[in-house]
Amino acid sequence: MLACSGNAAELWRREYPDLPLFILPAYGIRYRWNNMYLNMLANAPRIVVAAIGEHIRLRRLVKTHAIDVVISDNRLGFFHPATRNIYLTHQLHIQAQEPLGRWLVNALHRQIIGQYDECWVPDAEGDDNLSGALSHPPVHPSTRYIGPLSRLAPSLTPLSFDVVAVLSGPEPQRSHLEAEILEQATYLEASVLLIRGAPHAKPLVQVPAHITVWDFAAGKQIAAAMTGARLIVCRSGYSSIMDLATLGRPALFVPTPGQTEQIYLADYLKNKNLGIVQQQGRLHVALALRDIENCSGPELKLCVTPFYSYCLQ
């Protein structure tokens, strides 16, 4: 059984039409500022209300459907005293900027994780991992590193695009990045696919012929587009990173402003020579394409990792 909200509900409804799906309260997180603490303060009331609402909703579901096991993907209130509760997260150590704020946020998060029977981390336990200090060391006595997860697999019939831009995340930053990519893509001498990740957004008008726009796409479509792309442009969110690791594709990471997790992950991958990083507002897709083209031949073969089949020197 599935329970989620927002665009995730739309995704699961399309991917698994035969499974029961229940709608939970949405967290409604928005990143309006580049300051994490301002964003946290603005979002905190909505998160608390949603966590209480999902806890109440789960109690009804358990009673009605005799549920035995609950897996919560970073849902703070999605646990029940009568079930086996599993918390799925890669953020065991949230990377807040100020020491006091970091201590407080992580202390609260550890309290939440402690409500669950197990903590599953979608990453490797050893040095060859994707999340660095975010997921290591464990903070729950029953922590299990289950390896990277992805619904995508390399396509046997890839689509041919020079650039595939995959948009995701909260507004208004999703729309800001979309506008910046479209502005640059208009003058780019390359074929571009823009996957907006917004099934209910207003359609774009007057898009040049070399730019293809998908408002929403299923997993197989995304995998086919990514498999055949010269360059993928996306956020440095952990789900996107796991998808790229599975497909072994080169990427330009654009962290969401004010989201310290994505900023940390982008820097972590850049320092390991596993991706190009540019900042929103200073995007340069043509430069990223050039850098990808320069990463070829013997140097590429010497830098293959268990997760990625490319390297940027």
C-alpha positions as CSV (number, residue, x, y, z in Angstrom):
1,M,0.0,0.0,0.0
2,L,1.2,3.5,-0.8
3,A,0.7,6.8,1.0
4,C,2.1,10.1,-0.1
5,S,1.2,13.6,-1.3
6,G,1.7,16.1,-4.1
7,N,3.7,15.2,-7.2
8,A,4.8,12.0,-5.5
9,A,1.3,10.8,-5.5
10,E,0.9,11.5,-9.2
11,L,4.2,9.6,-9.9
12,W,3.2,6.5,-7.8
13,R,-0.3,6.5,-9.3
14,R,1.2,6.3,-12.8
15,E,4.0,3.8,-11.9
16,Y,1.8,1.5,-9.9
17,P,-1.8,1.9,-10.9
18,D,-2.9,-1.4,-9.3
19,L,-1.7,-0.5,-5.8
20,P,-4.0,1.2,-3.2
21,L,-2.8,4.8,-2.7
22,F,-3.8,7.1,0.2
23,I,-3.2,10.8,0.3
24,L,-1.3,12.3,3.2
25,P,-1.0,15.9,4.3
26,A,1.7,17.7,2.3
27,Y,4.7,19.3,4.0
28,G,4.5,22.2,1.6
29,I,8.1,23.1,2.0
30,R,9.3,26.2,0.1
31,Y,12.8,27.7,-0.1
32,R,12.2,31.4,-0.5
33,W,15.6,32.6,0.8
34,N,19.2,31.5,0.7
35,N,19.4,31.3,4.5
36,M,18.6,27.9,5.8
37,Y,17.4,29.1,9.2
38,L,14.9,31.5,7.7
39,N,13.5,28.7,5.5
40,M,13.3,26.4,8.6
41,L,11.4,28.9,10.6
42,A,9.0,29.6,7.8
43,N,8.4,25.9,7.1
44,A,8.3,24.6,10.7
45,P,4.6,25.2,11.4
46,R,3.5,23.5,8.2
47,I,5.9,20.5,8.8
48,V,4.6,20.1,12.4
49,V,0.9,20.2,11.3
50,A,1.6,17.7,8.5
51,A,3.5,15.3,10.8
52,I,0.6,15.3,13.2
53,G,-1.9,14.9,10.4
54,E,0.0,11.9,8.9
55,H,0.3,10.3,12.3
56,I,-3.5,10.5,12.8
57,R,-4.0,9.2,9.2
58,L,-1.8,6.3,9.8
59,R,-3.6,5.2,12.9
60,R,-6.8,5.0,10.9
61,L,-5.1,3.1,8.1
62,V,-3.6,0.5,10.5
63,K,-6.9,0.0,12.2
64,T,-8.8,-0.3,8.9
65,H,-6.3,-2.5,6.9
66,A,-4.5,-4.4,9.7
67,I,-1.1,-3.2,8.5
68,D,2.0,-4.9,10.0
69,V,5.0,-2.9,8.7
70,V,5.3,0.8,8.0
71,I,8.2,2.2,5.9
72,S,8.5,6.0,6.3
73,D,10.6,7.8,3.6
74,N,11.6,10.8,5.8
75,R,8.0,11.2,7.0
76,L,8.5,12.5,10.6
77,G,5.2,11.3,12.1
78,F,4.6,8.1,10.1
79,F,5.0,5.5,12.8
80,H,2.5,3.5,14.9
81,P,2.9,1.6,18.3
82,A,1.3,-1.6,16.9
83,T,3.5,-2.0,13.8
84,R,7.1,-2.5,12.9
85,N,8.3,1.0,11.9
86,I,11.2,1.6,9.5
87,Y,12.6,5.1,8.9
88,L,14.3,5.5,5.5
89,T,16.7,8.4,5.2
90,H,20.2,9.4,4.1
91,Q,20.3,12.4,6.4
92,L,21.6,11.1,9.7
93,H,23.7,14.2,10.2
94,I,22.0,17.3,8.8
95,Q,24.6,19.8,7.5
96,A,23.3,23.0,9.0
97,Q,25.8,26.0,8.8
98,E,26.0,27.2,12.4
99,P,27.2,24.8,15.1
100,L,24.4,25.6,17.5
101,G,21.7,25.2,14.8
102,R,23.3,22.0,13.5
103,W,23.4,20.5,17.1
104,L,19.7,21.5,17.7
105,V,18.4,20.2,14.3
106,N,20.2,16.9,14.6
107,A,19.2,16.4,18.2
108,L,15.5,16.8,17.2
109,H,16.0,14.5,14.2
110,R,17.6,11.8,16.4
111,Q,14.6,12.0,18.7
112,I,12.3,11.4,15.7
113,I,14.5,8.5,14.4
114,G,14.4,7.0,17.8
115,Q,10.6,6.5,17.5
116,Y,11.3,3.9,14.8
117,D,12.4,0.3,15.2
118,E,15.0,0.4,12.4
119,C,16.7,3.0,10.3
120,W,17.5,2.1,6.7
121,V,20.1,4.2,4.8
122,P,20.1,4.0,1.0
123,D,23.9,4.1,0.6
124,A,27.0,2.0,1.1
125,E,28.4,1.6,4.5
126,G,32.1,1.9,3.6
127,D,34.3,4.6,2.0
128,D,32.8,4.2,-1.5
129,N,29.5,5.9,-0.7
130,L,27.4,8.7,-2.3
131,S,26.4,10.7,0.8
132,G,29.6,11.2,2.8
133,A,29.1,12.7,6.3
134,L,25.3,13.0,5.8
135,S,24.9,9.2,6.4
136,H,28.0,8.2,8.3
137,P,28.3,7.2,11.1
138,P,25.0,5.6,12.1
139,V,22.9,7.2,14.9
140,H,20.3,4.4,15.5
141,P,21.3,1.0,17.1
142,S,19.4,-0.8,14.4
143,T,20.8,1.0,11.3
144,R,21.0,-0.9,8.0
145,Y,22.9,0.4,5.0
146,I,20.8,-1.0,2.1
147,G,22.7,0.5,-0.9
148,P,21.6,3.2,-3.4
149,L,18.0,2.9,-4.6
150,S,16.6,3.9,-8.0
151,R,13.5,3.2,-10.0
152,L,15.6,3.7,-13.2
153,A,17.7,1.3,-15.3
154,P,19.8,1.9,-18.4
155,S,17.6,1.9,-21.4
156,L,18.2,-0.5,-24.3
157,T,16.5,2.0,-26.7
158,P,18.0,5.4,-25.5
159,L,16.6,8.7,-26.8
160,S,19.1,11.1,-28.4
161,F,19.4,14.5,-26.8
162,D,22.5,16.6,-26.1
163,V,21.2,18.0,-22.9
164,V,18.5,16.6,-20.6
165,A,17.4,18.9,-17.8
166,V,15.4,17.2,-15.0
167,L,13.6,19.7,-12.7
168,S,12.4,18.8,-9.2
169,G,12.0,20.2,-5.7
170,P,9.9,22.9,-4.1
171,E,8.7,26.2,-5.5
172,P,9.6,28.9,-6.3
173,Q,13.2,27.6,-6.9
174,R,12.0,24.9,-9.4
175,S,10.5,27.7,-11.6
176,H,13.6,29.9,-11.2
177,L,15.9,27.2,-12.5
178,E,13.4,26.3,-15.3
179,A,13.5,29.9,-16.5
180,E,17.3,30.1,-16.4
181,I,17.7,26.8,-18.3
182,L,15.2,27.9,-20.9
183,E,16.9,31.2,-21.4
184,Q,20.3,29.5,-22.0
185,A,18.9,26.6,-24.1
186,T,17.3,29.1,-26.5
187,Y,20.7,30.1,-27.7
188,L,22.4,26.7,-27.3
189,E,23.4,24.9,-30.5
190,A,22.3,21.5,-29.1
191,S,19.1,19.5,-28.8
192,V,17.6,20.0,-25.3
193,L,14.9,18.0,-23.4
194,L,13.3,19.7,-20.4
195,I,11.5,17.4,-18.0
196,R,9.6,19.9,-15.9
197,G,8.5,17.5,-13.1
198,A,5.3,19.5,-12.8
199,P,2.2,17.7,-14.2
200,H,-0.2,20.5,-13.4
201,A,2.0,23.5,-14.4
202,K,0.9,25.9,-17.0
203,P,2.2,24.8,-20.5
204,L,5.1,26.6,-21.9
205,V,4.6,28.6,-25.1
206,Q,6.8,29.7,-27.9
207,V,9.5,27.2,-27.2
208,P,12.2,26.9,-30.0
209,A,12.1,23.8,-32.2
210,H,15.4,22.4,-30.8
211,I,13.9,22.3,-27.2
212,T,11.5,19.4,-26.3
213,V,9.4,19.9,-23.2
214,W,7.8,17.1,-21.1
215,D,5.7,18.3,-18.2
216,F,5.9,14.9,-16.6
217,A,7.5,11.5,-17.5
218,A,7.4,7.9,-16.3
219,G,10.5,6.1,-15.2
220,K,11.2,4.3,-18.5
221,Q,10.9,7.6,-20.4
222,I,13.3,9.3,-18.0
223,A,15.8,6.4,-18.2
224,A,15.7,6.4,-22.0
225,A,16.4,10.2,-22.1
226,M,19.2,10.1,-19.5
227,T,20.8,7.0,-21.1
228,G,21.2,8.8,-24.4
229,A,22.2,12.3,-23.1
230,R,25.6,13.9,-23.4
231,L,24.8,16.0,-20.3
232,I,22.2,15.8,-17.6
233,V,21.3,19.0,-15.7
234,C,19.6,18.4,-12.3
235,R,19.5,19.3,-8.7
236,S,22.0,17.7,-6.3
237,G,19.2,16.0,-4.4
238,Y,20.0,12.5,-3.2
239,S,17.3,10.8,-5.3
240,S,18.7,12.3,-8.4
241,I,22.3,11.3,-7.4
242,M,21.2,7.7,-6.9
243,D,19.5,7.7,-10.3
244,L,22.7,9.0,-12.0
245,A,24.8,6.5,-10.1
246,T,22.5,3.7,-11.4
247,L,22.6,4.9,-15.0
248,G,26.3,5.9,-14.9
249,R,25.7,9.3,-16.6
250,P,27.6,12.6,-16.4
251,A,25.8,15.5,-14.7
252,L,25.8,19.2,-14.0
253,F,24.5,19.6,-10.5
254,V,22.7,22.8,-9.5
255,P,22.0,22.8,-5.7
256,T,18.8,24.5,-4.5
257,P,19.8,27.8,-2.9
258,G,19.5,27.6,0.9
259,Q,19.2,23.8,1.0
260,T,22.3,22.8,2.9
261,E,21.9,19.1,2.1
262,Q,22.1,19.7,-1.7
263,I,25.0,22.2,-1.3
264,Y,26.9,19.6,0.8
265,L,26.3,16.8,-1.7
266,A,27.2,18.9,-4.7
267,D,30.6,19.8,-3.0
268,Y,31.1,16.2,-1.9
269,L,30.7,14.9,-5.5
270,K,32.7,17.7,-7.0
271,N,35.6,17.0,-4.6
272,K,35.5,13.3,-5.6
273,N,35.6,14.3,-9.3
274,L,32.1,12.9,-9.8
275,G,30.3,15.8,-11.3
276,I,30.3,19.4,-12.4
277,V,28.7,22.0,-10.0
278,Q,27.3,25.4,-10.9
279,Q,25.2,27.8,-8.9
280,Q,21.7,28.8,-9.7
281,G,21.8,32.4,-11.1
282,R,25.2,31.7,-12.6
283,L,24.4,28.8,-14.8
284,H,26.6,28.1,-17.9
285,V,25.3,25.0,-19.7
286,A,27.5,25.5,-22.8
287,L,30.6,25.4,-20.5
288,A,29.4,22.3,-18.8
289,L,29.0,20.6,-22.2
290,R,32.5,21.6,-23.1
291,D,33.9,20.1,-19.9
292,I,32.1,16.9,-20.5
293,E,33.6,16.6,-24.0
294,N,37.1,17.1,-22.5
295,C,36.5,14.2,-20.2
296,S,37.2,11.3,-22.5
297,G,39.7,8.7,-23.6
298,P,42.2,7.0,-21.2
299,E,41.6,9.4,-18.4
300,L,37.9,8.3,-18.2
301,K,38.9,4.7,-18.0
302,L,41.3,5.3,-15.1
303,C,38.6,7.1,-13.0
304,V,35.8,4.6,-13.1
305,T,34.1,4.2,-9.7
306,P,31.6,1.6,-8.4
307,F,28.8,4.2,-8.9
308,Y,29.7,6.3,-11.9
309,S,31.2,5.5,-15.3
310,Y,32.7,8.9,-15.8
311,C,35.1,11.4,-14.2
312,L,35.8,15.1,-14.5
313,Q,39.3,16.2,-13.9
